[in-house]
Amino acid sequence: MLPDEILSEILSPALKVPDDLFSDTSYVSPFATYAPSTSVYLLVCKDWLRVATPLLYSVVVLRSKAQANALEKVFRKNAEFGRFVRKLRVEGGYGSAMHTILQATPNVTHLFLSLAIWSSDTTTGLCKGLPLIQPNHVITVDHSRKPLKNRSLDELTKVLFSCIRTKWNSLETFGFPYGEDATYNDTRDAQAEALVQALAQCLTLRTVTTAKTLGCVPRFIYQLCDIPFLKTIQFTEPLHLRDVKDITSNPKLENLVRYTTKELFGHGINSTEPTDFSPGILPSLNPSFVPLESASNETRDSIWQKILFFAMYVEELRDRAFPLSQYFHRMGLPNLFDSLNITTSSTLWIVKHLKDRPSLGSHIRIIFMPSTHNIPPDFLRTILFSATNLQRFYPRRLNIGFGPGLSIDTLEVLANNAGSSLQELYTVVRASTMLTSTFFAKFKALRILDLYFPTTDQRMSPTTSSAMESLHTFRLHGFNSSALEIFINMRLIPFIRIFSYYFLLLMRATLGLTLYTLFLEAHGRHLLHIILPSNFGNTGARALDLCPNLQTIEFPRHYQSSLMACGTPHHSLTKVIAENLVESVSSLSFHGDDKTEFEFDNTMFPALLEMHLTGFQWPATEREINKSKNVGIAESLLPKGIKVTDSMGRHWTPRVKSSRARKG
């Protein structure tokens, strides 16, 4: 059995809240993201319970009224637990429970308070409890986007000022809630000035911390200089060099202020310490040393080839003038051709080397598509003719709606020379002659096909039935009916190794919707992922019935329950993707008091596990959580085994609720 002292050292890293997190004044609280409670360590055994309890309660973070109510009940039953609390972070008002909490925590030395108090919040408990403690370090923040004015905030402010003046006899450090925006708002200036006047009457105050400024020093900073016993004004974030001018021009201020400066590349430099940078690389002790001089040519070539491959594996094409010896140039040049960025300035250099050394073409695996019309077509075809092992061809930016695109002649060269190796093709098609499914069938290894047709005048023949044998992902942008007809008539089904699971067509006409439906009728049973146009309901068809093996359905904008209709239960759908859920019309019914009931028949989707919202992030404060309808939807779906995730991939986890909220 381990002594309590050793067991405490073992458990401390798991239970301790770092000082920088406790003191974090960021707009989004570092405690906003859900994490499993560390209280589970107390359940291991009685020894762990005895040793871990003081560690667990040493730092307390309160982010909701329900948490405050729960902690109040704990302290009422176990008053001794409150004496363990050394740091208390309170991110709201949280009602009368705060009086009991502060009454039970006389040993608090660090206090964090939020002054972003809304009219719906209650600060009576804080107002009664703050005079009962004696902190030596107080941090205040105010993240309201505009100055707030309400009774609860006024009462809290009065009590805070009173405690600073006469009650807190041990207060040495105070975190100022205003900084970068204080000079740009008259109300903020008045609030800051009133707080400075209160701090000026605190005889024990030694340090004031505040955030960075925005181009000039706020007026209240100069007022802080008049506090009799103040020794330090600390800026917690680096200042730009231009912000330092006002500080250095005032001797009294310069004597008090401590800060770091932010240089061009973001390096923080302490303003009070000289910064002498010296080279960190010492000169060689043997300038005549030649690596691998005694090795054989074969060994030396093999080793340097490996080294150069990793050293030179970059996407940007590098100039011949790079300081390499002719030997390094010969060995390293093939690595430069691994990934080619075709630009106006690089094309001539690439073509010249391909003509001098045709074998370089076999090293090309990736080509970034030209982004301008200035690339000579003959040069581009020369490059593609040489790239016999090409695997990926796509634009520098994966937005294929921009760029000049490829002519039919260039596409033919690409298909004939790289059709057996090309795996990913992203391109704009600017063809004026007829394309057929036979042309696309040349891409035997193609797994991802992303085509953009900027106009509707391309002529194509949908009559043939050849197929791309390895197609995995198919995206079609723009509206071109004959282009879609080709893929409707291609016999993809017998040849697909991994089913096409992603299909996109921007619909702007009834014909387009009809063709989209025909595509689903032809290939829907093999699709695993589709993006469903928002007006697909106009066709009268049911996409989920046409795609019985579908695993993911995506809505370009908001979720639409009408498009989720299906005749029989869909046993494959596991994920729904949409920007948001709250804009849906028929599947949502909102009831009073900001409560949301989500009408969803999960019996029709027994395999559904997730609804992912690409345009939404979970709220970070109690007020925002109470207002969010998506939170209500997420909590109603959890008992059905369905998680709602935000744009960051985080699923909602219910917070502690008061008994009144649970009953409601």
C-alpha positions, 0 to 999 in steps of 0.5 A: 500500500502506497503512502498518501503522499506518493499517491497524491503525487501520482493522482495530481497530474490527472486532477490538477487544473493548470494555472494557465487554464484557470486564468485564461481570459479568452472569449471562449472559455477553455472549459467550454469543451466537454471532458469526462469528469475527473471525479471518476478517480475517486471511485477506484477505492477508499484510499484514492477517495481519501487522497483525491478529494482535496485535489479534486476540490482545490480548483473549482470551475462553475459554468452553469447554474445547475453546476452551482446548485449541485456544488451547493448541495455537496457543501451543505452535506460535506462542509469540510470539502469547501475548505479544500477550495483554493481557486474558484472560477465563476463564469456567471451569476448563478443565483443564490447558490453562490452565497452558500458556496462562498460561505463554505470556501474561506480559503479561496486565494484565487478568484475568477469572475465574469462581469458579462452578466445578463438581465436573466442572471441573478447575482444575489448569491455572489453579492452576499458571498464575496465579502466572506472570502479573502482572495489575494489574486482576482481576475475579472473578464467582460466578454459582452460585445457591447456594454451591458446595463441591468440590475444584477450587474449593477449590484455585483459591480457595487459589491465588487468595488466595495470589496476591493476598497475595504474588504479584501485586505490580502488582494495583491494582484488584480486582472483588469477586465478591459483592455483592447477596446476600452478606448473605443467606447465611452461606456467602457471608459466610464466602467474602467475609470470607476474600477480604477478609482476602486483599485486606487483605494486598495492599500495591498494592491501590487500588480494589475494585469490587462490585455493588449491594446489596439494601437494606443494605450487606453486612458485608464492605464495612465490612471493606474499609475497613480495608485500609491502602492502599485508596482507592476502593470502587466500586459498579458498578450504581446504588444506590437512595436507601435503600441510601445511608443506611448509607454516609453514616452511616459517615464512613470508608465514605463517604470511600471509596465511589463510587456512583450513585443510582437515582431513581424514573425510573431516572436515574443521578445521581453522588452526589458531584456536585450535581444542579441541573436547569434548564429546557432551553427558553428563552422566546420572543423574540417572544411575539406571533408567530403561525405562518403568519399571512400564509398563506392559509386553505387553506394554513394548514389543510393544513399544520396538519392534517398537523402535528396528525395526526402530533402527535396520533396516539395510541391513547389517547383524549384529553380535550376539556380538552386545551389547544387553541384552538377552531381546533386543536380543530376541525382535530385532532378527526378525528385523535382519532377515528382510533383509539378506545378504548371505555371507560366514561368515554369512551363518552359523550364519543365518542357526543356528538361523533358526534351533533354531527358525524356526519362524524367516524365516517368517520375511525374506522379502529381500535376497541379493544373494550370491556373491561367490561359497563358500556358501554350497548349503544345507545351501542356500536351508535351508534359502530359505525353511524357507523364506515363505514370501520372496518378493525380491531376488537379488544380492548385486550389480544389475549386475546379470552377476556376481556371482555363480547363482542358481542351478535348485534344489535351484530354485525349493526350491525358487519357491515352498516356496516363489512362492506366495509372491516373487515379484522381482527375479534377478538371474543367472541360472546355470541349467543343467536339463530341465526348463519348463514354468510350473516352472516359472508359480509357481511365482504367485506374480512375477512382475520383472523377471531378468534372466541371462543365462551365457551359451547356454546349458540349456535345456528347454521345450517351450511346456506348456502354463502356465503363470506368472500372475502378470509379469510386467518387464521382462529382459533376458540377454545372449543368450539362444534360448530355454529360449526365446522360453518358454516365446514366448509360455507362455500365458502371455496375458490373465493374465498380470495385468500391461503389461510387458514393458521392454524386453532386449536380447543381440543378437549375432546371426540371430536365436536370432533376429528371436526369438526376432521378434517372441516374439514381434509378440506374446506379442508386443501389450501388451508391453509398453517399449522395448530395441531394439537391434541395428541390429534389422533392419536385420530382416526386421520387424518393431518393432513399428508396432508389438508394437502398445501400446508401450510408450517407446523405448530404443536404447542400444547405439545411436539413429537409425532412421531406426528402428523408421520406422512404416507403420501408425502413432504411437499414443502411443509412448511418449519417446525415449531413447538413449545414443546420437543423433548425431551418427544417420546416415540417420535422421541427416543432418549437414549443414555448420557453425556447424548448425544441422538440424534434419530430424524428421517426427513428424506426425508419432509420434503425442504423442512423448514428450521426447528424453532422452540422457543417455550418454550426458550432456548439455554444460555449456559454450557459445563455447561448446553450439555453437559446440554441434549438440544435442543443434541444434537438441533440438531446432529444436524439441521444436516447435514440442512439443518434449523436449530433456533431458540429462543424468541428466533429464534436458531438453534444454531451448534455450538461448538468441540469437542475431538478427544475430544468429536468422536470420541465 
